Amino acid sequence: MPTRILPAVGDADAARSVTTLLSQLPDADPAIPVSDSTQLIDALGRLAGESIDELPEVVLVHERIGPVPALELIREVALRFPAVGVVLITTDASPGLFSAAMDSGARGLVALPLSYEELASRVQSAAAWAAGVRRHLGNGGDVFSGPGGTLVTVSGAKGGVGTTFASIQLALAAQASGRKAALVDLDLQTGDVASYLDVQFRRSVVDLTGITDLSPRVLADAVFTHETGVSLLLAPGDGERGEEVTDRSVRQIVSAMRSRYEVVIVDCGAQMTGANAAAVEMADTALLVTTPDVVAVRAAKRMVRLWDRLQVRKAEETVTLVNRHSRNTEIQPPLIQKITGTRVAGITVPAGFRELQAVVDAGRVQDLDSKSAVKQALWGLAGELGLVAAPEGAGKGGRSGKFRGERGAFGARRRWGGGQPEGDG
């Protein structure tokens, strides 16, 4: 059986060189190279959505791939697609980089300029390893698999705008629709998810930092399964411990959560840190919550500009949710959209202090009446964002929908490359 190889090379000249050499390998079936980390993850996700067997045996990651650094990208691929052998292509063949690549999950390293013999050897070794993992998966092994779930981050323009409440309701809506949902509290100093849901649990996101191999069992030990079925990864009880959570550990933790759940909601709070910035950068949808008042809208504009300056996320890639909206307020959604440069969600959330007070004070927001206008709005927002499962017989939406494309070199339908996938995802 031919070895399917997917190169991830950002530089055009390097891509041609890699493709030319791969075409000379015996029993090799190279795909059209992808040019950045986002294309690679999306391509692998579409393939894994069909079947593990659709994944290429080998992925080649060039050292100059972007925007995610090569080692971080290797770690994400290894976590989300363990049935794929990853090989790093680099000019630095030092023992230090080799060790770092292996720690990230690479199965080999090829030095530049490329050598036919070395490339053939590394590809063959990685392919053999991938075949062994797939045999193990076929026997029901306890290993992550799948394309990865939909990731939505919820950030507040400022404190007190309703970020945590919105995060919880989005997760509850996804879970109630039949999807396996998780809620991660990355408001590391002042996270209140546990208080809102009446949860007492000693484990937190801090317990996963510094762990290289986040196996399903390790993750399960840190996650609390709520009575609603939503899985919770909580913020630390001692706020100062939040400093232990780095952007690198967040990338690893979030990737592991996406591999295990269909929908992952991350409450990022209103404070900007390297940890929650990494989550926002990885998100399929970055939701920014504001209220229709001057102070909050100005704060939303500052947050959007901050994300843009730090190259975390562009304004047009951000969705703003207007909470506590009223037709009588002077600041309406179109004005907020103009000021922030973001896309304002089609659904706004009305003010509902009286209907929320009892469940918030009791720490049981899951008991909010289904007739509540606030709950109906937030659950409607979950539908707008594609977080709820479609009714049987309806087309699939969101990232979980299957993409189909034209036939390619693997002898099956090509589902990656530079072209846009077809379908309703």
N, C-alpha and C positions, 0 to 999 in steps of 0.2 A: 504493500500500500504506500503511495507517495506521502512524503512528509510535507505537510502544509506549513508554510512559513509566512508570517506577516511582519514585514519590516516597518519600524517607526523611525523615520529619518526626516529631520526638518530641512536640511540643506539639500538643494536640488542636485548638485554635483555628486554629493555623497550618496544620494538615493540612487542615481544612475550607476555608480560604481558598485554598490551593494547588489542591486538588481541584476547587473551583468554577471557578477560572480555567482550569485545564487542560481541563475539559470544554467550554470555549468555543473552544478552538483547532481550526482546521480539520484534518481527517485525523489527529486525535490519539486514541489509545486508552490512556487512563490506567488504571493498576491501583490497587487499594486500597493506600493508603500503609502502609509498615512503620514501626514506632515506635522502633526502635533499630538500632545498627550490627550486632548479632548476627543479627537477623532479616534484614537486608539481605544480608549475606554468605551466610547459609544459603539464602535465596531464589534468589540468583543461582547459587549452587552447584548447587541442584537443577535449575534450568533448563539450565545448561551441561552437566550430566550427560546430558541428553537430546541436545542439539545446540546448537552456537553460534547457530543460527538461532532457537532458542527464547528467547534472551536479549532483553530490551528494548533498543531502540536508545539510549534516554536514561535516566539515573538522576539524579534531583534530590536533592541532599543539603542539608538545612537546617543552618544554623550551630549550632543547639542540639541536634543529634543526639547521642546518647551510647550506651554509655559511652565508646567510642573517640572522640576529638576529630574534628571534621569533616575537617580537612586530612589527618590520619592515615588516616581511613576512605577518603577519596578516593584516597590513595596505594595503599592495599590493593586497592581495586576496580580501579584502573588497571593494577596489576601482575597481578592474577589474572584479570581479565576485560577484556583490551585491546580487545575488540570492542564495548565499551559506552562511550558518550560521557557523561561526568559533568559536571554543572553545579552550581555552589555557589550557594545562596540565602543572602544575608547582608545585615545592616544596614550593614556596613563595606565601602564600594566604593572604598577608598583604593588608590592604585597599589601600595603595599606588600603588601596582602592579595591583590590581583589577581596580582602576581608570585609570591607564595607558593602560591596556588592553582594557577597554571600549572605551577610546579615540581613540585607534587604529582601532576599528571596531569589536572587539570580541563580541560574544553574550553570553559568559559565561566563567567561570573559574573553573577548577577541580583541587583540591589539591592532591598531592602525599603524601603517597601511595594511590592508587586509591580505591575508595569506590563504590560498585555496585550501591547503592541508589543515590549517588551524581552524578555519571556518567550518569545513566539512566535519572535523572531529567534534567541535562544540555543538553543532546542530544535531549531529547523530546522538550525542550523549543526552542533550536536552529532550530530544524526541523520545528516546528510550525511557527517560524518567517520566515524561508526560503519559506515555502509554501505561506505565505501571500505576500511576495515580488513577487513571481512568478505569483500570481493572479493579482497583480498590473501591472507587466510587460505585462501580457496578455491583459490588458486594455489600453496599449499604454502609460504607465507612462513614465515620463521624467527621466529615470534612466539609468546609464551606463550598457551595456551588451556586450557580445561578448568575443572572446578569446584573444583579444588584437592584435594590429598590429605589423608589423615588425619594429624593432628599429635599426637604423644605426647611429653610431657616427662618425663624421669626425674630426680628430685632425691633427694639423700641427706639423711637426718635429721642425720647427722654424717659425718665422713670415715671411710672404711674399711668402709662397710656393703655395698659391692658395686654401687654405682650404675653405674659404667662397664661392668662385666661384664654387668649386666642389659641396659643399653642396646644393647650390641653383639649379644647373643643375640636380642633382639627384632627388630633390623634384619635379622639373618641369617635368622631364621624367616620374616619377611615376604618377603624376596628369594627364598628357597628355594621358597616356595609359588607363585611366579610373579608377584608384585607388584614393581613398580619401587620400590626402597627407598633411602632416604638416611639417613645418620647425621651429625648436626651436633654438634660438641664445643663447648659453651658453658661448660665449666669453664675459664674463660679464663686463670687463673693456673697451674693445675696439671693441665690436661687430659692424659689418658694414652691416648686412643683409638689414636693412632699407635703407641704402644709395645705395646699389647695385640695389634695386628694387623700388627706388623712392617712399618710403613710409613715411608718417608723421603720427604717432600714439602715443598717450600719454601713453597707457597701456604697461606694460612689464611683464617679468617673476617675477619681484620683487613684483608685486601686488598680486601674488598667494602665497607668502610665509606667513606662520603663519595661513593660513586658513585650518581648520581641515576637513571641508566637501567641497571638490571640486566637486560640482554638475555640470552638463552640462551647466547650466545657468551661474554659476560663471566663468567657463572656457571660455564660449563664450564671456563674457565681456572683457576678457584679450587678446583674439585672434583676429587678423586682417585678414580678408579674402581678399587676393590679387586678382587683376583682372584676373590672370591666374587660379584662383580656389584654389591655395595653401593657406593653413591657416598658419599664421605667429604668433609665440610667440617670441617677440623681446627682445633683451638685453636692460637694462636700459639706458636712455639717459645720466644720470649722472653716470660715471663709479664707483664712490665710493660706490654707492648703491649696487653694485654687491656683497659686503661683506655680505649683508643681506640674500643672497641665500645660504643655507646650504646644505650639502649632504642629510640630511633627507628631506628637502623640495623638492629637486630635485627628490628623489625617488618617492615622492607623486605626483609631477607634471607630471613626465614622465609616471608614471603608468596611470594617468588620461588621458593623451594624447593618450597613446596606446589603451585605452579603446574606444576612440572616432574615431581614424583614422586607416586606413589600413597600411599606411606607415608613420613613424615618422623619420625625419632626424634631427640630433642634431649637430650643428656647435659648437665644443668645443674649437676652437681657438688653439693657440700654448702654452698657459700658463696652467700649471697643478695646479688645485685647488681641494679642497674636493668636490665641487659641480660637476664639469665635470668628476672627477674620478668616482663618483657614477653613472653617466650616462654611462661611458665606461664599468663599471662593469656589468650594466644591459643589455647592447647592444647585439643584435643577431649577429651583425657584427660591429667590431671596425676597421675603416678605418684610416690609418695613411698616410698622404700626405707628400711626399718629392720630391725634385728636384735632378737630377743626378749630384750633385757636392759634393766635400769632406765635406764642412761645414754642408750641410743639411743632408747628410747621417750619419755623426757622431752624429748630433742632434737626428736623428731618432733612432739610436742605444741607445743613452742616455734615450730617452723617453721610449723605449721598456724595458730597464733595470729598469727604475723607476717604471713602471707599475708592473713588476714582483716582485720587492722588496716590494712594497706596497700591493701585492696580489690583484691587480686590474684586471690584465689580463696577461696570458702567451704569450710569443712571438709567439708560433705556432698558437695561437688563434687570431692573428692580421693579417689584410690584408694591405699591403703597396701599395699605388698608386704612380707611378712614373709620375710626372707632368713635362711639358716642356722637354720631351724626344726627343732625336735626335740620329740617328744611328752613328753620328760622335763623340758623347761624349765618353770619355774613360770609364766612369762608366756606366755599362749597368745593366738592371734588375737582371740577375742572380747573379751578384756580390753584389747588394744591398740585395738580398734575403739571401745570405751567410753571409753578415756582420751583418744584423739585426736579423736573425733567424726567420723572419716572412715569410708569404706567399705573394709573389708579385702578384698583380692582373694581369690577362692575358692581359688586355688592358692597354696600356700606353697613356698618353695625350701629343700630340705634342706641341711645343712652337707655340704660335699664337698671338704675341703681336699686330700686325697690325690689325688683324680681331677683336680683343677684345677691342681695345682702344676706339672706338667710343661709343660702348654700355656701357662700364664701366664709361666713362666720363659723359655720359648722365644719368647714374643711371638707366639704363633699360636693364639689361643683359638678360631679358626675350625676347628681340627683336633680339637676336643673330641669324644670318642667319642659316637656317637649313643645308646649305651646308658647314658651318664652320667645319673644321676638329676637332677643340676642342670640339664643341658641339656634333658631331657624336661620338667622343671617350667617352665623359662623359655619354651620353645617352646609349651607348653600355655597359659601366660599370654598369649602372643601371640594364640592362638586365642580366649581369653576376652575379650581387648580388641578383637577383630575386625580384627586386622592381617594375617591370612593369608587368601589367596584361597580361596573356597569351592570344593569339588569340582564338576566339571561336572554340571549338572542340579540342583544344590542351590540354595536361595534365597540371594540376596546379603545380606550382613550389613555392619554398620559404615556409615560415611558414604558408601561407594561404591554402596550400594543405591539404586535409582531410586525416587523418591517420585511418587505420582500423586494428583491431587486433582480437584475438581469443575471444570466448565467456567467460564471467566471472560471478562472483557471483551476479551481478545486473540483470541478466536475459537478458542482451544485450551484444554486443561485448565489451570485455575488452579493454580499450584504454589507460591504464596506468599500472604502476608497473615497475619492474626491466627490463623487456624485451625491445628490440628496436621495435618501431612501424614499420609497413609495409607501403609501399606507396611511392609516388614520391615527398614528401615534401622536 
